[in-house]
Amino acid sequence: MNSPESAAESAAAAPICSAKGCRTEAVWVLAWNNPKLHTPERRKTWLACEEHREHLSSFLDVRGFLKDVVTLAEWESGTDGRP
């Protein structure tokens, strides 16, 4: 019989923010691409917590990389408008 997942194991499996040093659970997906490297339809992703969403979005946007910001729930459910 498998043992129930511990709270620590569950937390370790939760997506975390991509900001350097942040270990907070992510709630946002920042979809981006570098047009010099990626085809227009390709989307790379960074995850962000509430605290770092604006900072990470600004970092990508100033470089012309940011394409979309949606909640993690929307991204996972596919209701973010992706084809």
PyMOL Python script that loads the backbone (N, CA, C, O; Angstrom):
from pymol import cmd

cmd.read_pdbstr("""\
ATOM      1  N   MET A   1       0.844  -1.176   0.000  1.00  0.00           N
ATOM      2  CA  MET A   1       0.000   0.000   0.000  1.00  0.00           C
ATOM      3  C   MET A   1       0.890   1.240   0.000  1.00  0.00           C
ATOM      4  O   MET A   1       1.860   1.306   0.756  1.00  0.00           O
ATOM      5  N   ASN A   2       0.570   2.222  -0.841  1.00  0.00           N
ATOM      6  CA  ASN A   2       1.341   3.465  -0.887  1.00  0.00           C
ATOM      7  C   ASN A   2       0.992   4.349   0.296  1.00  0.00           C
ATOM      8  O   ASN A   2      -0.169   4.444   0.694  1.00  0.00           O
ATOM      9  N   SER A   3       2.008   4.998   0.854  1.00  0.00           N
ATOM     10  CA  SER A   3       1.750   5.912   1.961  1.00  0.00           C
ATOM     11  C   SER A   3       1.227   7.236   1.418  1.00  0.00           C
ATOM     12  O   SER A   3       1.572   7.621   0.301  1.00  0.00           O
ATOM     13  N   PRO A   4       0.404   7.937   2.188  1.00  0.00           N
ATOM     14  CA  PRO A   4      -0.104   9.227   1.725  1.00  0.00           C
ATOM     15  C   PRO A   4       1.049  10.210   1.545  1.00  0.00           C
ATOM     16  O   PRO A   4       2.048  10.163   2.262  1.00  0.00           O
ATOM     17  N   GLU A   5       0.889  11.080   0.593  1.00  0.00           N
ATOM     18  CA  GLU A   5       1.911  12.094   0.312  1.00  0.00           C
ATOM     19  C   GLU A   5       1.982  13.071   1.490  1.00  0.00           C
ATOM     20  O   GLU A   5       0.957  13.556   1.967  1.00  0.00           O
ATOM     21  N   SER A   6       3.190  13.348   1.944  1.00  0.00           N
ATOM     22  CA  SER A   6       3.342  14.285   3.053  1.00  0.00           C
ATOM     23  C   SER A   6       3.155  15.717   2.558  1.00  0.00           C
ATOM     24  O   SER A   6       3.228  15.973   1.356  1.00  0.00           O
ATOM     25  N   ALA A   7       2.917  16.633   3.463  1.00  0.00           N
ATOM     26  CA  ALA A   7       2.750  18.039   3.104  1.00  0.00           C
ATOM     27  C   ALA A   7       4.017  18.587   2.451  1.00  0.00           C
ATOM     28  O   ALA A   7       3.935  19.389   1.521  1.00  0.00           O
ATOM     29  N   ALA A   8       5.176  18.165   2.925  1.00  0.00           N
ATOM     30  CA  ALA A   8       6.445  18.623   2.345  1.00  0.00           C
ATOM     31  C   ALA A   8       6.602  18.130   0.915  1.00  0.00           C
ATOM     32  O   ALA A   8       7.044  18.877   0.042  1.00  0.00           O
ATOM     33  N   GLU A   9       6.241  16.870   0.673  1.00  0.00           N
ATOM     34  CA  GLU A   9       6.321  16.333  -0.688  1.00  0.00           C
ATOM     35  C   GLU A   9       5.350  17.044  -1.610  1.00  0.00           C
ATOM     36  O   GLU A   9       5.679  17.324  -2.763  1.00  0.00           O
ATOM     37  N   SER A  10       4.165  17.336  -1.117  1.00  0.00           N
ATOM     38  CA  SER A  10       3.161  18.040  -1.910  1.00  0.00           C
ATOM     39  C   SER A  10       3.629  19.441  -2.253  1.00  0.00           C
ATOM     40  O   SER A  10       3.469  19.889  -3.389  1.00  0.00           O
ATOM     41  N   ALA A  11       4.203  20.136  -1.286  1.00  0.00           N
ATOM     42  CA  ALA A  11       4.704  21.491  -1.520  1.00  0.00           C
ATOM     43  C   ALA A  11       5.872  21.480  -2.502  1.00  0.00           C
ATOM     44  O   ALA A  11       6.009  22.389  -3.321  1.00  0.00           O
ATOM     45  N   ALA A  12       6.706  20.456  -2.418  1.00  0.00           N
ATOM     46  CA  ALA A  12       7.846  20.363  -3.322  1.00  0.00           C
ATOM     47  C   ALA A  12       7.391  20.164  -4.760  1.00  0.00           C
ATOM     48  O   ALA A  12       8.091  20.571  -5.687  1.00  0.00           O
ATOM     49  N   ALA A  13       6.235  19.547  -4.962  1.00  0.00           N
ATOM     50  CA  ALA A  13       5.723  19.289  -6.299  1.00  0.00           C
ATOM     51  C   ALA A  13       5.009  20.506  -6.881  1.00  0.00           C
ATOM     52  O   ALA A  13       4.797  20.566  -8.093  1.00  0.00           O
ATOM     53  N   ALA A  14       4.636  21.467  -6.055  1.00  0.00           N
ATOM     54  CA  ALA A  14       3.919  22.648  -6.531  1.00  0.00           C
ATOM     55  C   ALA A  14       4.856  23.515  -7.369  1.00  0.00           C
ATOM     56  O   ALA A  14       6.025  23.675  -7.019  1.00  0.00           O
ATOM     57  N   PRO A  15       4.355  24.076  -8.470  1.00  0.00           N
ATOM     58  CA  PRO A  15       5.187  24.957  -9.297  1.00  0.00           C
ATOM     59  C   PRO A  15       5.628  26.181  -8.478  1.00  0.00           C
ATOM     60  O   PRO A  15       4.836  26.761  -7.736  1.00  0.00           O
ATOM     61  N   ILE A  16       6.895  26.558  -8.626  1.00  0.00           N
ATOM     62  CA  ILE A  16       7.398  27.700  -7.864  1.00  0.00           C
ATOM     63  C   ILE A  16       7.780  28.842  -8.796  1.00  0.00           C
ATOM     64  O   ILE A  16       7.995  28.641  -9.991  1.00  0.00           O
ATOM     65  N   CYS A  17       7.857  30.004  -8.247  1.00  0.00           N
ATOM     66  CA  CYS A  17       8.197  31.227  -8.963  1.00  0.00           C
ATOM     67  C   CYS A  17       9.586  31.117  -9.595  1.00  0.00           C
ATOM     68  O   CYS A  17      10.502  30.533  -9.015  1.00  0.00           O
ATOM     69  N   SER A  18       9.724  31.689 -10.794  1.00  0.00           N
ATOM     70  CA  SER A  18      10.999  31.663 -11.516  1.00  0.00           C
ATOM     71  C   SER A  18      11.972  32.759 -11.077  1.00  0.00           C
ATOM     72  O   SER A  18      13.127  32.763 -11.504  1.00  0.00           O
ATOM     73  N   ALA A  19      11.520  33.688 -10.231  1.00  0.00           N
ATOM     74  CA  ALA A  19      12.411  34.757  -9.770  1.00  0.00           C
ATOM     75  C   ALA A  19      13.560  34.161  -8.969  1.00  0.00           C
ATOM     76  O   ALA A  19      13.370  33.238  -8.177  1.00  0.00           O
ATOM     77  N   LYS A  20      14.748  34.699  -9.185  1.00  0.00           N
ATOM     78  CA  LYS A  20      15.944  34.188  -8.510  1.00  0.00           C
ATOM     79  C   LYS A  20      15.760  34.187  -6.994  1.00  0.00           C
ATOM     80  O   LYS A  20      15.447  35.213  -6.390  1.00  0.00           O
ATOM     81  N   GLY A  21      15.961  33.023  -6.399  1.00  0.00           N
ATOM     82  CA  GLY A  21      15.898  32.875  -4.954  1.00  0.00           C
ATOM     83  C   GLY A  21      14.501  32.746  -4.376  1.00  0.00           C
ATOM     84  O   GLY A  21      14.366  32.484  -3.181  1.00  0.00           O
ATOM     85  N   CYS A  22      13.464  32.918  -5.168  1.00  0.00           N
ATOM     86  CA  CYS A  22      12.097  32.838  -4.657  1.00  0.00           C
ATOM     87  C   CYS A  22      11.655  31.380  -4.617  1.00  0.00           C
ATOM     88  O   CYS A  22      11.869  30.636  -5.574  1.00  0.00           O
ATOM     89  N   ARG A  23      11.050  30.982  -3.530  1.00  0.00           N
ATOM     90  CA  ARG A  23      10.544  29.613  -3.379  1.00  0.00           C
ATOM     91  C   ARG A  23       9.025  29.614  -3.191  1.00  0.00           C
ATOM     92  O   ARG A  23       8.448  28.613  -2.766  1.00  0.00           O
ATOM     93  N   THR A  24       8.383  30.740  -3.508  1.00  0.00           N
ATOM     94  CA  THR A  24       6.945  30.881  -3.332  1.00  0.00           C
ATOM     95  C   THR A  24       6.200  30.166  -4.457  1.00  0.00           C
ATOM     96  O   THR A  24       6.675  30.115  -5.592  1.00  0.00           O
ATOM     97  N   GLU A  25       5.047  29.624  -4.137  1.00  0.00           N
ATOM     98  CA  GLU A  25       4.238  28.939  -5.134  1.00  0.00           C
ATOM     99  C   GLU A  25       3.815  29.909  -6.236  1.00  0.00           C
ATOM    100  O   GLU A  25       3.391  31.032  -5.963  1.00  0.00           O
ATOM    101  N   ALA A  26       3.935  29.461  -7.474  1.00  0.00           N
ATOM    102  CA  ALA A  26       3.583  30.286  -8.629  1.00  0.00           C
ATOM    103  C   ALA A  26       2.078  30.321  -8.831  1.00  0.00           C
ATOM    104  O   ALA A  26       1.387  29.327  -8.609  1.00  0.00           O
ATOM    105  N   VAL A  27       1.573  31.486  -9.257  1.00  0.00           N
ATOM    106  CA  VAL A  27       0.157  31.624  -9.603  1.00  0.00           C
ATOM    107  C   VAL A  27      -0.022  32.231 -10.992  1.00  0.00           C
ATOM    108  O   VAL A  27      -1.144  32.295 -11.494  1.00  0.00           O
ATOM    109  N   TRP A  28       1.070  32.679 -11.620  1.00  0.00           N
ATOM    110  CA  TRP A  28       1.028  33.301 -12.940  1.00  0.00           C
ATOM    111  C   TRP A  28       1.966  32.581 -13.901  1.00  0.00           C
ATOM    112  O   TRP A  28       2.999  32.045 -13.500  1.00  0.00           O
ATOM    113  N   VAL A  29       1.585  32.578 -15.177  1.00  0.00           N
ATOM    114  CA  VAL A  29       2.446  32.082 -16.255  1.00  0.00           C
ATOM    115  C   VAL A  29       2.732  33.264 -17.175  1.00  0.00           C
ATOM    116  O   VAL A  29       1.811  33.922 -17.659  1.00  0.00           O
ATOM    117  N   LEU A  30       4.005  33.526 -17.409  1.00  0.00           N
ATOM    118  CA  LEU A  30       4.430  34.567 -18.337  1.00  0.00           C
ATOM    119  C   LEU A  30       4.914  33.858 -19.594  1.00  0.00           C
ATOM    120  O   LEU A  30       5.965  33.218 -19.588  1.00  0.00           O
ATOM    121  N   ALA A  31       4.149  33.973 -20.664  1.00  0.00           N
ATOM    122  CA  ALA A  31       4.493  33.319 -21.927  1.00  0.00           C
ATOM    123  C   ALA A  31       5.323  34.302 -22.744  1.00  0.00           C
ATOM    124  O   ALA A  31       4.961  35.471 -22.877  1.00  0.00           O
ATOM    125  N   TRP A  32       6.433  33.825 -23.285  1.00  0.00           N
ATOM    126  CA  TRP A  32       7.336  34.716 -24.005  1.00  0.00           C
ATOM    127  C   TRP A  32       8.064  33.958 -25.106  1.00  0.00           C
ATOM    128  O   TRP A  32       8.045  32.728 -25.155  1.00  0.00           O
ATOM    129  N   ASN A  33       8.700  34.711 -25.978  1.00  0.00           N
ATOM    130  CA  ASN A  33       9.653  34.129 -26.912  1.00  0.00           C
ATOM    131  C   ASN A  33      10.658  35.189 -27.334  1.00  0.00           C
ATOM    132  O   ASN A  33      10.378  36.387 -27.303  1.00  0.00           O
ATOM    133  N   ASN A  34      11.815  34.726 -27.722  1.00  0.00           N
ATOM    134  CA  ASN A  34      12.859  35.600 -28.234  1.00  0.00           C
ATOM    135  C   ASN A  34      12.782  35.489 -29.754  1.00  0.00           C
ATOM    136  O   ASN A  34      13.127  34.444 -30.307  1.00  0.00           O
ATOM    137  N   PRO A  35      12.337  36.542 -30.442  1.00  0.00           N
ATOM    138  CA  PRO A  35      12.152  36.445 -31.890  1.00  0.00           C
ATOM    139  C   PRO A  35      13.432  36.163 -32.667  1.00  0.00           C
ATOM    140  O   PRO A  35      13.371  35.735 -33.820  1.00  0.00           O
ATOM    141  N   LYS A  36      14.583  36.395 -32.059  1.00  0.00           N
ATOM    142  CA  LYS A  36      15.849  36.074 -32.732  1.00  0.00           C
ATOM    143  C   LYS A  36      16.156  34.582 -32.680  1.00  0.00           C
ATOM    144  O   LYS A  36      16.954  34.080 -33.472  1.00  0.00           O
ATOM    145  N   LEU A  37      15.523  33.877 -31.750  1.00  0.00           N
ATOM    146  CA  LEU A  37      15.795  32.456 -31.558  1.00  0.00           C
ATOM    147  C   LEU A  37      14.612  31.539 -31.842  1.00  0.00           C
ATOM    148  O   LEU A  37      14.799  30.390 -32.244  1.00  0.00           O
ATOM    149  N   HIS A  38      13.394  32.038 -31.637  1.00  0.00           N
ATOM    150  CA  HIS A  38      12.213  31.186 -31.687  1.00  0.00           C
ATOM    151  C   HIS A  38      11.276  31.576 -32.828  1.00  0.00           C
ATOM    152  O   HIS A  38      11.216  32.738 -33.229  1.00  0.00           O
ATOM    153  N   THR A  39      10.552  30.594 -33.341  1.00  0.00           N
ATOM    154  CA  THR A  39       9.518  30.886 -34.328  1.00  0.00           C
ATOM    155  C   THR A  39       8.407  31.685 -33.637  1.00  0.00           C
ATOM    156  O   THR A  39       8.246  31.577 -32.422  1.00  0.00           O
ATOM    157  N   PRO A  40       7.644  32.479 -34.382  1.00  0.00           N
ATOM    158  CA  PRO A  40       6.624  33.343 -33.760  1.00  0.00           C
ATOM    159  C   PRO A  40       5.610  32.623 -32.879  1.00  0.00           C
ATOM    160  O   PRO A  40       5.145  33.193 -31.892  1.00  0.00           O
ATOM    161  N   GLU A  41       5.258  31.386 -33.212  1.00  0.00           N
ATOM    162  CA  GLU A  41       4.239  30.680 -32.425  1.00  0.00           C
ATOM    163  C   GLU A  41       4.811  29.985 -31.186  1.00  0.00           C
ATOM    164  O   GLU A  41       4.044  29.572 -30.316  1.00  0.00           O
ATOM    165  N   ARG A  42       6.111  29.846 -31.085  1.00  0.00           N
ATOM    166  CA  ARG A  42       6.735  29.173 -29.935  1.00  0.00           C
ATOM    167  C   ARG A  42       6.557  30.005 -28.671  1.00  0.00           C
ATOM    168  O   ARG A  42       6.711  31.226 -28.699  1.00  0.00           O
ATOM    169  N   ARG A  43       6.236  29.352 -27.579  1.00  0.00           N
ATOM    170  CA  ARG A  43       6.094  30.029 -26.295  1.00  0.00           C
ATOM    171  C   ARG A  43       6.931  29.333 -25.240  1.00  0.00           C
ATOM    172  O   ARG A  43       6.753  28.146 -24.971  1.00  0.00           O
ATOM    173  N   LYS A  44       7.837  30.078 -24.651  1.00  0.00           N
ATOM    174  CA  LYS A  44       8.582  29.641 -23.478  1.00  0.00           C
ATOM    175  C   LYS A  44       7.786  30.195 -22.291  1.00  0.00           C
ATOM    176  O   LYS A  44       6.971  31.100 -22.469  1.00  0.00           O
ATOM    177  N   THR A  45       8.008  29.671 -21.101  1.00  0.00           N
ATOM    178  CA  THR A  45       7.256  30.162 -19.950  1.00  0.00           C
ATOM    179  C   THR A  45       8.146  30.375 -18.739  1.00  0.00           C
ATOM    180  O   THR A  45       9.096  29.634 -18.484  1.00  0.00           O
ATOM    181  N   TRP A  46       7.798  31.409 -18.015  1.00  0.00           N
ATOM    182  CA  TRP A  46       8.312  31.634 -16.673  1.00  0.00           C
ATOM    183  C   TRP A  46       7.104  31.605 -15.765  1.00  0.00           C
ATOM    184  O   TRP A  46       6.004  31.987 -16.166  1.00  0.00           O
ATOM    185  N   LEU A  47       7.309  31.147 -14.534  1.00  0.00           N
ATOM    186  CA  LEU A  47       6.249  31.151 -13.537  1.00  0.00           C
ATOM    187  C   LEU A  47       6.516  32.278 -12.556  1.00  0.00           C
ATOM    188  O   LEU A  47       7.666  32.618 -12.281  1.00  0.00           O
ATOM    189  N   ALA A  48       5.450  32.851 -12.034  1.00  0.00           N
ATOM    190  CA  ALA A  48       5.619  33.974 -11.105  1.00  0.00           C
ATOM    191  C   ALA A  48       4.621  33.896  -9.955  1.00  0.00           C
ATOM    192  O   ALA A  48       3.477  33.473 -10.123  1.00  0.00           O
ATOM    193  N   CYS A  49       5.085  34.315  -8.790  1.00  0.00           N
ATOM    194  CA  CYS A  49       4.200  34.498  -7.642  1.00  0.00           C
ATOM    195  C   CYS A  49       3.614  35.913  -7.758  1.00  0.00           C
ATOM    196  O   CYS A  49       4.001  36.678  -8.642  1.00  0.00           O
ATOM    197  N   GLU A  50       2.697  36.248  -6.875  1.00  0.00           N
ATOM    198  CA  GLU A  50       2.097  37.593  -6.907  1.00  0.00           C
ATOM    199  C   GLU A  50       3.166  38.683  -6.776  1.00  0.00           C
ATOM    200  O   GLU A  50       3.130  39.686  -7.489  1.00  0.00           O
ATOM    201  N   GLU A  51       4.104  38.480  -5.870  1.00  0.00           N
ATOM    202  CA  GLU A  51       5.121  39.496  -5.602  1.00  0.00           C
ATOM    203  C   GLU A  51       6.023  39.780  -6.798  1.00  0.00           C
ATOM    204  O   GLU A  51       6.426  40.926  -6.999  1.00  0.00           O
ATOM    205  N   HIS A  52       6.350  38.764  -7.596  1.00  0.00           N
ATOM    206  CA  HIS A  52       7.318  38.933  -8.678  1.00  0.00           C
ATOM    207  C   HIS A  52       6.714  39.045 -10.082  1.00  0.00           C
ATOM    208  O   HIS A  52       7.449  39.217 -11.054  1.00  0.00           O
ATOM    209  N   ARG A  53       5.397  38.949 -10.195  1.00  0.00           N
ATOM    210  CA  ARG A  53       4.762  38.995 -11.521  1.00  0.00           C
ATOM    211  C   ARG A  53       5.127  40.261 -12.282  1.00  0.00           C
ATOM    212  O   ARG A  53       5.523  40.184 -13.445  1.00  0.00           O
ATOM    213  N   GLU A  54       5.003  41.403 -11.661  1.00  0.00           N
ATOM    214  CA  GLU A  54       5.275  42.672 -12.347  1.00  0.00           C
ATOM    215  C   GLU A  54       6.750  42.797 -12.729  1.00  0.00           C
ATOM    216  O   GLU A  54       7.066  43.219 -13.841  1.00  0.00           O
ATOM    217  N   HIS A  55       7.646  42.438 -11.828  1.00  0.00           N
ATOM    218  CA  HIS A  55       9.084  42.534 -12.105  1.00  0.00           C
ATOM    219  C   HIS A  55       9.486  41.639 -13.281  1.00  0.00           C
ATOM    220  O   HIS A  55      10.172  42.086 -14.201  1.00  0.00           O
ATOM    221  N   LEU A  56       9.057  40.380 -13.244  1.00  0.00           N
ATOM    222  CA  LEU A  56       9.411  39.459 -14.327  1.00  0.00           C
ATOM    223  C   LEU A  56       8.755  39.875 -15.645  1.00  0.00           C
ATOM    224  O   LEU A  56       9.371  39.775 -16.706  1.00  0.00           O
ATOM    225  N   SER A  57       7.511  40.337 -15.578  1.00  0.00           N
ATOM    226  CA  SER A  57       6.821  40.809 -16.786  1.00  0.00           C
ATOM    227  C   SER A  57       7.556  41.995 -17.392  1.00  0.00           C
ATOM    228  O   SER A  57       7.740  42.057 -18.608  1.00  0.00           O
ATOM    229  N   SER A  58       7.972  42.926 -16.562  1.00  0.00           N
ATOM    230  CA  SER A  58       8.692  44.111 -17.048  1.00  0.00           C
ATOM    231  C   SER A  58      10.020  43.727 -17.689  1.00  0.00           C
ATOM    232  O   SER A  58      10.397  44.279 -18.722  1.00  0.00           O
ATOM    233  N   PHE A  59      10.725  42.784 -17.079  1.00  0.00           N
ATOM    234  CA  PHE A  59      12.004  42.319 -17.610  1.00  0.00           C
ATOM    235  C   PHE A  59      11.826  41.789 -19.027  1.00  0.00           C
ATOM    236  O   PHE A  59      12.599  42.131 -19.921  1.00  0.00           O
ATOM    237  N   LEU A  60      10.814  40.957 -19.234  1.00  0.00           N
ATOM    238  CA  LEU A  60      10.553  40.388 -20.558  1.00  0.00           C
ATOM    239  C   LEU A  60      10.012  41.434 -21.531  1.00  0.00           C
ATOM    240  O   LEU A  60      10.395  41.463 -22.700  1.00  0.00           O
ATOM    241  N   ASP A  61       9.122  42.288 -21.039  1.00  0.00           N
ATOM    242  CA  ASP A  61       8.466  43.271 -21.908  1.00  0.00           C
ATOM    243  C   ASP A  61       9.451  44.298 -22.460  1.00  0.00           C
ATOM    244  O   ASP A  61       9.363  44.651 -23.636  1.00  0.00           O
ATOM    245  N   VAL A  62      10.375  44.779 -21.654  1.00  0.00           N
ATOM    246  CA  VAL A  62      11.338  45.785 -22.100  1.00  0.00           C
ATOM    247  C   VAL A  62      12.226  45.231 -23.225  1.00  0.00           C
ATOM    248  O   VAL A  62      12.772  45.998 -24.019  1.00  0.00           O
ATOM    249  N   ARG A  63      12.367  43.923 -23.291  1.00  0.00           N
ATOM    250  CA  ARG A  63      13.158  43.276 -24.343  1.00  0.00           C
ATOM    251  C   ARG A  63      12.309  42.866 -25.549  1.00  0.00           C
ATOM    252  O   ARG A  63      12.830  42.358 -26.542  1.00  0.00           O
ATOM    253  N   GLY A  64      10.995  43.093 -25.449  1.00  0.00           N
ATOM    254  CA  GLY A  64      10.094  42.719 -26.529  1.00  0.00           C
ATOM    255  C   GLY A  64       9.786  41.238 -26.575  1.00  0.00           C
ATOM    256  O   GLY A  64       9.352  40.731 -27.609  1.00  0.00           O
ATOM    257  N   PHE A  65      10.004  40.525 -25.463  1.00  0.00           N
ATOM    258  CA  PHE A  65       9.813  39.079 -25.425  1.00  0.00           C
ATOM    259  C   PHE A  65       8.433  38.667 -24.903  1.00  0.00           C
ATOM    260  O   PHE A  65       7.928  37.612 -25.288  1.00  0.00           O
ATOM    261  N   LEU A  66       7.814  39.469 -24.039  1.00  0.00           N
ATOM    262  CA  LEU A  66       6.569  39.087 -23.370  1.00  0.00           C
ATOM    263  C   LEU A  66       5.417  39.013 -24.362  1.00  0.00           C
ATOM    264  O   LEU A  66       5.175  39.955 -25.117  1.00  0.00           O
ATOM    265  N   LYS A  67       4.711  37.892 -24.356  1.00  0.00           N
ATOM    266  CA  LYS A  67       3.573  37.689 -25.252  1.00  0.00           C
ATOM    267  C   LYS A  67       2.250  37.641 -24.502  1.00  0.00           C
ATOM    268  O   LYS A  67       1.238  38.113 -25.020  1.00  0.00           O
ATOM    269  N   ASP A  68       2.232  37.081 -23.292  1.00  0.00           N
ATOM    270  CA  ASP A  68       0.984  36.940 -22.558  1.00  0.00           C
ATOM    271  C   ASP A  68       1.263  36.661 -21.089  1.00  0.00           C
ATOM    272  O   ASP A  68       2.294  36.085 -20.739  1.00  0.00           O
ATOM    273  N   VAL A  69       0.338  37.074 -20.236  1.00  0.00           N
ATOM    274  CA  VAL A  69       0.390  36.769 -18.805  1.00  0.00           C
ATOM    275  C   VAL A  69      -0.983  36.235 -18.422  1.00  0.00           C
ATOM    276  O   VAL A  69      -1.986  36.934 -18.561  1.00  0.00           O
ATOM    277  N   VAL A  70      -1.028  35.005 -17.945  1.00  0.00           N
ATOM    278  CA  VAL A  70      -2.281  34.370 -17.549  1.00  0.00           C
ATOM    279  C   VAL A  70      -2.072  33.655 -16.221  1.00  0.00           C
ATOM    280  O   VAL A  70      -0.940  33.401 -15.808  1.00  0.00           O
ATOM    281  N   THR A  71      -3.174  33.337 -15.562  1.00  0.00           N
ATOM    282  CA  THR A  71      -3.044  32.586 -14.317  1.00  0.00           C
ATOM    283  C   THR A  71      -2.584  31.172 -14.634  1.00  0.00           C
ATOM    284  O   THR A  71      -2.828  30.655 -15.724  1.00  0.00           O
ATOM    285  N   LEU A  72      -1.928  30.568 -13.685  1.00  0.00           N
ATOM    286  CA  LEU A  72      -1.466  29.196 -13.831  1.00  0.00           C
ATOM    287  C   LEU A  72      -2.659  28.269 -14.074  1.00  0.00           C
ATOM    288  O   LEU A  72      -2.569  27.335 -14.870  1.00  0.00           O
ATOM    289  N   ALA A  73      -3.768  28.525 -13.392  1.00  0.00           N
ATOM    290  CA  ALA A  73      -4.965  27.695 -13.575  1.00  0.00           C
ATOM    291  C   ALA A  73      -5.474  27.776 -15.012  1.00  0.00           C
ATOM    292  O   ALA A  73      -5.843  26.756 -15.594  1.00  0.00           O
ATOM    293  N   GLU A  74      -5.499  28.981 -15.589  1.00  0.00           N
ATOM    294  CA  GLU A  74      -5.926  29.138 -16.985  1.00  0.00           C
ATOM    295  C   GLU A  74      -4.983  28.389 -17.925  1.00  0.00           C
ATOM    296  O   GLU A  74      -5.430  27.698 -18.841  1.00  0.00           O
ATOM    297  N   TRP A  75      -3.689  28.529 -17.698  1.00  0.00           N
ATOM    298  CA  TRP A  75      -2.689  27.885 -18.552  1.00  0.00           C
ATOM    299  C   TRP A  75      -2.849  26.358 -18.506  1.00  0.00           C
ATOM    300  O   TRP A  75      -2.843  25.693 -19.542  1.00  0.00           O
ATOM    301  N   GLU A  76      -2.990  25.822 -17.304  1.00  0.00           N
ATOM    302  CA  GLU A  76      -3.106  24.375 -17.150  1.00  0.00           C
ATOM    303  C   GLU A  76      -4.411  23.828 -17.723  1.00  0.00           C
ATOM    304  O   GLU A  76      -4.452  22.694 -18.200  1.00  0.00           O
ATOM    305  N   SER A  77      -5.477  24.629 -17.677  1.00  0.00           N
ATOM    306  CA  SER A  77      -6.769  24.161 -18.189  1.00  0.00           C
ATOM    307  C   SER A  77      -6.900  24.377 -19.689  1.00  0.00           C
ATOM    308  O   SER A  77      -7.811  23.846 -20.324  1.00  0.00           O
ATOM    309  N   GLY A  78      -5.969  25.171 -20.260  1.00  0.00           N
ATOM    310  CA  GLY A  78      -6.036  25.452 -21.698  1.00  0.00           C
ATOM    311  C   GLY A  78      -7.037  26.520 -22.056  1.00  0.00           C
ATOM    312  O   GLY A  78      -7.379  26.667 -23.229  1.00  0.00           O
ATOM    313  N   THR A  79      -7.527  27.283 -21.069  1.00  0.00           N
ATOM    314  CA  THR A  79      -8.515  28.329 -21.349  1.00  0.00           C
ATOM    315  C   THR A  79      -7.863  29.691 -21.530  1.00  0.00           C
ATOM    316  O   THR A  79      -8.524  30.720 -21.391  1.00  0.00           O
ATOM    317  N   ASP A  80      -6.574  29.703 -21.837  1.00  0.00           N
ATOM    318  CA  ASP A  80      -5.831  30.950 -21.986  1.00  0.00           C
ATOM    319  C   ASP A  80      -5.843  31.489 -23.417  1.00  0.00           C
ATOM    320  O   ASP A  80      -5.195  32.495 -23.706  1.00  0.00           O
ATOM    321  N   GLY A  81      -6.577  30.827 -24.311  1.00  0.00           N
ATOM    322  CA  GLY A  81      -6.656  31.297 -25.677  1.00  0.00           C
ATOM    323  C   GLY A  81      -5.626  30.714 -26.620  1.00  0.00           C
ATOM    324  O   GLY A  81      -5.596  31.080 -27.795  1.00  0.00           O
ATOM    325  N   ARG A  82      -4.760  29.795 -26.126  1.00  0.00           N
ATOM    326  CA  ARG A  82      -3.786  29.154 -27.012  1.00  0.00           C
ATOM    327  C   ARG A  82      -4.523  28.290 -28.020  1.00  0.00           C
ATOM    328  O   ARG A  82      -5.562  27.707 -27.709  1.00  0.00           O
ATOM    329  N   PRO A  83      -3.975  28.210 -29.240  1.00  0.00           N
ATOM    330  CA  PRO A  83      -4.611  27.348 -30.259  1.00  0.00           C
ATOM    331  C   PRO A  83      -4.518  25.882 -29.896  1.00  0.00           C
ATOM    332  O   PRO A  83      -5.000  25.029 -30.642  1.00  0.00           O
TER     333      PRO A  83
END
""", "prot")
cmd.dss("prot")
cmd.show_as("cartoon", "prot")
cmd.util.cbc("prot")
cmd.orient("prot")
